[in-house]
Amino acid sequence: MMNYATQNLEDDHTYILRLIDVMETMTTHASPVIAHLEEALDLIRNYADGLHHAKEENLLFPLMSERGFSLTQGPLAVMLLEHAAGREYVKGISENIQLLKEGDLSALNLVYANIHGYGELLQNHIYKENNMLFRMADNAFSVSDQQALLLKFENLENKSTSNQNKSQFVTRISKLEQAYN
């Protein structure tokens, strides 16, 4: 089978789920390493949201829209709402890490609550994308659509804005996992 653009997104999901797993493990620690929480937050912002969601929102969803899917109702609208909800959890993680660094120890519970909320949201979201949305895209796209989209994804991956490409993000996730094994 040829490598479809949707397979590229599913590959991202594998790493994002690994990141969520390690973040869930972090929440079992009474005194977390702040640097690890910040690293996880940075990976969410720059990889899960910055790169992966950018591929979906700027490339996949508009192409699906061109192929007849609505951006204002139905599956794409739900995915966009869930991306926005995820960003709210990320904001909660970020703001409470800052409070924690300033000495407000009660903020740790809010960091963890936002991590759990984000994790649960993303696990359900990824399931829906992998099993439903991407299959809809596969049925709607021609082979040339898939090839053109995959090329755009790869270009984006190789010139990520935070001076990190996809393979560097994957390496950082692996290092975080090693710290919690």
N, C-alpha and C positions, 0 to 999 in steps of 0.2 A: 504493500500500500504506500502511496506517495505521502510525503509529509505535508499535511494540511495546516493552514494557519490556525485552525481550531486546536490542532494537536500542540502547537507551540504554546497556546494559552493554557491547555491542560498541563503541560510540563511546568509552567509557572505555578499552577495550582499545587503541584506536588511539593514545591519548595515553600510556598506560602503556608501550606498545612504543616510542614515540618517546623516552620517558624512559630506558628500558633501553638504547636505541641510543646516547644521549649519554653514559650512564654507561660503556658499553663503550669509547667513544672516550676518555673520561677515563683509562681504564686503560692507554692507550698512552703516557701522559705520565710521564716519570721523576720529575718534581717537580710533582705536581698542586696546583691551587689548593684549599686546605683548605675555603675558604668554598663552593666549587662542590660538593665532596663532601658537605658538610653540607646544602647546599640540596637536592641529589638525595635524601639521606637523609630530609630533612623532607618532601619530596614523596612519597616512598614511604610514609612513616608516615601522613601526613595525607590524601593523595589515594588512592594505590593500596590501602593497607590501611584507613585510617581511614574513607574515604568509599566507595570501590568495594567492598571486601570486606564492609563493613557492609551495603551494599545486598544483596549476595548472601547473607550469613550470617543477617541479621536479617529479610529480606523474601522474597527469591527461594526460598531453600532451604526455609524453613518452608511456603511455599505449595506447592512441589513435593511436600513431605512430605504435605500435606493431600490432594494429588492422587494419592497412592499410592507415591511414591518413598521408599525407606528412607534415613534419615540415618546409619545404622550400617553399611551395606554398599552396594556398588555405586557409581555415579557420584558421588553427593553425598558419601559417606564419603571417596572419593578426593580430591575437591576440597577438603574440609575439612582432610585430612591435608596436602595441598600448600600450603594457606594457612598452616598451622602451620610447615611446613618453610621457607616464605618468611620467616616472622617470625624463624626461627633465623638465616638469612643476614643479615637486617636487623640483628639483635642483634650479629652478628659484624662487620658494617660499622661500626656505631656504636661498639662497644667498641674497635676498632682505630683508628678516627679519633681517639678520645680518647687512646690510647697514642701515636699519631703527634704529636698536639698537645703531648704531654708530652715529646717528644723521642726517642721510640723509633722510629727510622727503619725498623727491620725490620717494623714493623706495617703498612707500606704494602703489602707483598706479601699480607698477610692481608686488608687492605681490598679489594684487587683480586681475590683469590681468592673472597671472599664476593660481590663484585659479579658475577663471572663465574658463580658457582653460582646466584645469584638470577636473573640474566638468563636462563640456560638453563632453569631451573625454570619461570619465568614464561612464556617463549616457548612451551614445550610445554603448559603449563597453559592458556594463552589459546587455543591451537589447539584443545585438547580442548573447552573451553567453547564457543567460537564455532561449531565444526563438529558437535559432538555434544550436549553438555548443553543448550545453548540451543534446539536444534532439538527435543529431547525436551520441554522446557518449552513451546515453541510448540504442540506437538501435544497436550499435556495441558491447556493453559489455554484458557478461553473468551475471547472478545473482551473481556468485562467484567472477567475476571481481569487481562488485559493492561493495560487502561485503569486499573484501580484500583492495580495495582502500579506503573505508570509515574507516576501521581500521587504515590504514596508516595516513589518515587525522587526526583522533582523537588522535593518538600518537603524531603527530606534534603539534596539538593544545595544548596538555597538557604539552609539554616541549618546549614552545616557548623560543627563545634565550634571549629576553629582560627581563627575569624573569616575564613575564606576559603571562597568558593563555587567551584563547578566552573570557571567562566570565569576566575577568578583563578589557579587551579591551572594551567589550560591556558596562560595568559599566562606564568607562571613557567617552565613547561617550554620554551616558545618562547625565552625569554631565555637559558636555559641552553644550548639548541641553538645560538643565535647566537654564544655564547662559544666554541663548538667547531667552527664551520664554516670 
